[in-house]
Amino acid sequence: MGEVRVVEEPADGARAADGLVVLRGVDKHFGALHVLQDIDLSVARGEVVVVIGPSGSGKSTLCRTINRLETIDSGTITIDGRPLPQEGRELARLRADVGMVFQSFNLFAHKTVLENVTLGQVKVRRLGRAASEEKARVLLDRVGVGAQADKYPAQLSGGQQQRVAIARALAMDPKVMLFDEPTSALDPEMINEVLDVMQQLARDGMTMIVVTHEMGFARSAANRVVFMADGRIVEEASPDAFFSSPRSDRAKDFLSKILHH
């Protein structure tokens, strides 16, 4: 049967009543592997939810189902009250509303930093080129890489490229931002410059779902920690409650391994 899921209400009470992102009974298989098992999760507008857990627990797959990079076998996912579209123009619009930042930066190598940030605004949002460039420069300044606007991605450090990727997602005015282990491909000295940008987004009220191994970020920026193992959500709690007194044996074991080395 496995462990009973343990849920503790976050202190701020941000819950399903006004869920911006709502998953209900979500299941996903990769062949014989049941990678997501009966997932129920609701993320309120303005809430920062950090998803943690051991490798292979389904965290990244969960993140990728929310903008339909991965399809689900059963259950429902809604964004702002609307079910995920299947394909076509509606799906493109959804992906504009749901910003995604990956481990690898996924920037277009043959386009400048400025062009990378303006492209979606012009193609999907139908913004004029001058307006999109102005907006892009503001956002590049906001994430601390304004001086790099005319360079190509290969001329930037990994940390700078990831900040450009964040600016590109922000340029679409997303309702929610998904981060799938955004610092795991970075050299250690570059991690904080990306986390600092994410901390500021959290302070500014951006709705965020963050899959990460950075426990310091989870402690300081999250409204709620969601702990996954073996394709299930095992435990949910405020960061203080989760890190100081995890309730499930699986979470206790995980924390003992990562916090004491």
C-alpha positions as CSV (number, residue, x, y, z in Angstrom):
1,M,0.0,0.0,0.0
2,G,2.9,2.4,0.8
3,E,2.7,5.3,3.1
4,V,-0.4,7.4,3.8
5,R,0.0,10.9,2.3
6,V,0.5,13.5,5.0
7,V,-0.8,17.0,4.4
8,E,-0.4,20.0,6.7
9,E,-2.2,23.2,5.8
10,P,0.3,26.0,5.0
11,A,0.2,28.8,7.5
12,D,-1.1,31.3,5.0
13,G,-4.0,29.0,4.1
14,A,-3.4,29.3,0.3
15,R,-5.3,26.3,-1.0
16,A,-7.5,24.8,-3.6
17,A,-10.4,27.3,-3.2
18,D,-8.7,29.7,-5.7
19,G,-6.4,27.2,-7.4
20,L,-4.7,28.6,-10.4
21,V,-3.2,25.2,-11.3
22,V,-5.3,22.2,-10.2
23,L,-4.3,18.5,-10.8
24,R,-6.9,15.9,-9.8
25,G,-6.3,12.1,-9.9
26,V,-3.5,12.5,-12.4
27,D,-1.8,9.2,-13.6
28,K,1.0,8.7,-16.0
29,H,2.9,5.6,-17.2
30,F,6.1,5.3,-19.2
31,G,5.6,1.7,-20.4
32,A,5.4,-0.5,-17.3
33,L,6.7,2.4,-15.0
34,H,3.8,4.1,-13.2
35,V,5.6,7.5,-12.9
36,L,2.7,9.6,-11.6
37,Q,0.2,7.9,-9.3
38,D,-3.1,9.6,-8.4
39,I,-1.7,13.1,-8.1
40,D,-3.8,15.7,-6.4
41,L,-2.3,19.2,-6.2
42,S,-3.7,22.7,-6.2
43,V,-1.5,25.8,-6.4
44,A,-3.1,29.1,-5.5
45,R,-2.5,32.4,-7.4
46,G,0.7,34.0,-6.0
47,E,1.8,30.8,-4.3
48,V,5.3,29.4,-4.5
49,V,5.3,25.5,-4.3
50,V,8.6,23.7,-4.3
51,V,8.6,20.1,-5.3
52,I,11.4,17.9,-3.9
53,G,12.2,14.3,-3.6
54,P,14.6,11.6,-4.6
55,S,15.7,11.0,-8.3
56,G,13.0,9.1,-10.2
57,S,10.2,10.2,-8.0
58,G,8.2,11.8,-10.8
59,K,9.0,15.5,-10.0
60,S,10.1,16.6,-13.5
61,T,7.3,14.6,-15.2
62,L,4.8,16.3,-12.9
63,C,6.2,19.7,-14.0
64,R,6.1,18.8,-17.7
65,T,2.4,17.6,-17.6
66,I,1.3,21.1,-16.5
67,N,2.1,22.6,-19.9
68,R,1.4,19.3,-21.7
69,L,5.0,18.6,-22.7
70,E,4.0,15.2,-21.3
71,T,0.5,13.8,-21.8
72,I,-1.4,12.1,-18.9
73,D,-3.2,8.8,-19.0
74,S,-6.0,9.8,-16.7
75,G,-7.2,12.6,-14.4
76,T,-7.6,16.3,-15.1
77,I,-5.3,19.4,-15.1
78,T,-6.8,22.9,-15.2
79,I,-5.0,26.2,-15.5
80,D,-7.1,29.2,-14.3
81,G,-10.2,27.1,-14.4
82,R,-9.7,25.8,-18.0
83,P,-8.7,22.2,-18.9
84,L,-5.4,21.8,-20.8
85,P,-6.0,22.0,-24.5
86,Q,-5.0,18.9,-26.6
87,E,-3.1,20.6,-29.5
88,G,-2.9,23.4,-32.0
89,R,-3.3,27.1,-31.4
90,E,-5.0,26.7,-28.0
91,L,-2.0,24.7,-26.8
92,A,0.4,27.4,-28.0
93,R,-1.6,30.0,-26.1
94,L,-1.5,27.8,-22.9
95,R,2.2,27.5,-23.2
96,A,2.5,31.2,-23.3
97,D,0.4,31.4,-20.1
98,V,2.6,28.8,-18.4
99,G,6.2,29.8,-18.5
100,M,8.8,27.0,-18.4
101,V,12.4,27.1,-17.4
102,F,14.4,23.9,-18.0
103,Q,17.7,22.5,-16.8
104,S,19.2,23.1,-20.2
105,F,18.5,26.7,-21.3
106,N,16.9,25.9,-24.7
107,L,17.9,29.2,-26.2
108,F,18.1,29.6,-29.9
109,A,21.9,29.6,-30.6
110,H,21.6,31.5,-33.9
111,K,19.6,34.4,-32.4
112,T,20.9,37.1,-30.1
113,V,19.8,37.3,-26.5
114,L,17.4,40.1,-27.4
115,E,15.9,38.1,-30.3
116,N,15.4,35.1,-28.0
117,V,13.3,37.2,-25.6
118,T,11.3,39.0,-28.3
119,L,10.5,36.0,-30.5
120,G,7.6,34.6,-28.5
121,Q,6.1,38.1,-27.9
122,V,5.9,38.7,-31.7
123,K,4.9,35.2,-32.8
124,V,2.4,34.2,-30.1
125,R,1.4,37.4,-28.3
126,R,1.4,39.4,-31.6
127,L,3.2,42.3,-30.1
128,G,4.9,44.8,-32.4
129,R,8.7,44.5,-32.8
130,A,9.5,47.8,-31.2
131,A,7.3,47.2,-28.2
132,S,8.6,43.7,-27.7
133,E,12.2,44.8,-27.9
134,E,11.5,47.5,-25.3
135,K,9.8,45.0,-23.0
136,A,12.7,42.5,-23.5
137,R,15.3,45.1,-22.5
138,V,13.4,45.9,-19.3
139,L,13.2,42.2,-18.4
140,L,16.8,41.5,-19.3
141,D,17.8,44.4,-16.9
142,R,15.5,42.9,-14.3
143,V,17.3,39.6,-14.4
144,G,20.7,41.3,-14.5
145,V,21.8,40.6,-18.0
146,G,20.8,43.8,-19.8
147,A,24.3,44.4,-21.0
148,Q,24.3,41.1,-22.9
149,A,21.3,41.9,-25.1
150,D,23.3,41.9,-28.4
151,K,25.4,38.8,-27.7
152,Y,24.7,35.2,-28.7
153,P,23.9,32.5,-26.1
154,A,27.3,30.8,-26.6
155,Q,29.0,34.0,-25.5
156,L,27.3,33.9,-22.1
157,S,28.0,31.9,-18.9
158,G,25.5,29.2,-17.9
159,G,24.1,31.4,-15.2
160,Q,23.6,34.3,-17.7
161,Q,21.9,31.9,-20.2
162,Q,19.5,30.7,-17.5
163,R,18.6,34.2,-16.6
164,V,17.9,35.0,-20.2
165,A,15.6,31.9,-20.3
166,I,13.8,33.3,-17.3
167,A,13.4,36.7,-19.0
168,R,12.1,34.9,-22.1
169,A,9.4,33.2,-20.1
170,L,8.5,36.4,-18.3
171,A,8.1,38.2,-21.6
172,M,5.0,36.2,-22.3
173,D,3.3,37.6,-19.1
174,P,2.7,34.0,-17.8
175,K,0.1,33.2,-15.2
176,V,2.4,30.7,-13.7
177,M,6.1,29.8,-14.0
178,L,7.4,26.2,-13.9
179,F,11.0,25.6,-13.1
180,D,12.4,22.1,-13.7
181,E,15.7,21.9,-11.8
182,P,16.8,25.2,-13.2
183,T,20.2,25.2,-11.5
184,S,21.2,21.6,-11.8
185,A,23.3,22.1,-15.0
186,L,25.1,25.2,-13.6
187,D,28.6,25.5,-12.0
188,P,28.3,26.0,-8.3
189,E,29.3,29.7,-8.4
190,M,26.5,30.5,-10.9
191,I,23.7,28.9,-8.9
192,N,23.0,31.8,-6.6
193,E,22.7,34.3,-9.4
194,V,19.8,32.3,-10.8
195,L,18.2,31.6,-7.4
196,D,18.4,35.3,-6.5
197,V,16.3,36.1,-9.6
198,M,13.8,33.4,-8.6
199,Q,13.7,34.7,-5.0
200,Q,12.8,38.2,-6.4
201,L,10.1,36.7,-8.6
202,A,8.6,35.0,-5.6
203,R,8.7,38.3,-3.6
204,D,6.9,40.0,-6.6
205,G,4.0,37.6,-6.3
206,M,4.7,35.3,-9.3
207,T,2.9,31.9,-9.0
208,M,5.7,29.4,-9.2
209,I,6.1,25.6,-9.2
210,V,9.7,24.8,-8.7
211,V,11.4,21.3,-8.9
212,T,14.7,21.7,-7.3
213,H,17.5,20.2,-5.1
214,E,18.2,23.6,-3.6
215,M,16.9,23.2,-0.1
216,G,17.9,26.7,0.9
217,F,15.6,28.1,-1.8
218,A,12.8,25.8,-0.6
219,R,13.2,27.0,3.0
220,S,13.3,30.7,2.2
221,A,11.0,31.2,-0.9
222,A,8.4,28.4,-0.7
223,N,4.9,28.8,0.7
224,R,4.6,25.1,0.6
225,V,6.9,22.1,0.1
226,V,5.6,19.1,-1.7
227,F,7.6,15.9,-1.2
228,M,7.3,13.2,-3.8
229,A,8.6,9.6,-3.8
230,D,7.8,6.7,-6.2
231,G,5.4,8.7,-8.3
232,R,3.3,9.9,-5.4
233,I,2.9,13.0,-3.3
234,V,3.9,11.6,0.1
235,E,3.8,14.8,2.2
236,E,2.9,18.5,1.9
237,A,3.7,21.2,4.5
238,S,5.0,24.6,5.1
239,P,8.8,24.8,4.8
240,D,9.3,25.3,8.5
241,A,7.1,22.3,9.4
242,F,8.6,20.0,6.7
243,F,12.3,20.7,7.4
244,S,11.9,20.7,11.2
245,S,9.5,17.8,11.7
246,P,8.7,15.8,8.6
247,R,6.0,13.3,9.4
248,S,6.5,10.5,6.9
249,D,9.4,8.0,7.2
250,R,10.2,8.5,3.5
251,A,10.7,12.3,4.0
252,K,12.7,11.7,7.2
253,D,15.0,9.3,5.4
254,F,15.4,11.7,2.4
255,L,16.2,14.7,4.6
256,S,18.7,12.8,6.7
257,K,20.6,12.0,3.6
258,I,20.7,15.4,2.1
259,L,21.0,17.7,5.1
260,H,23.7,15.9,7.0
261,H,26.4,15.7,4.3
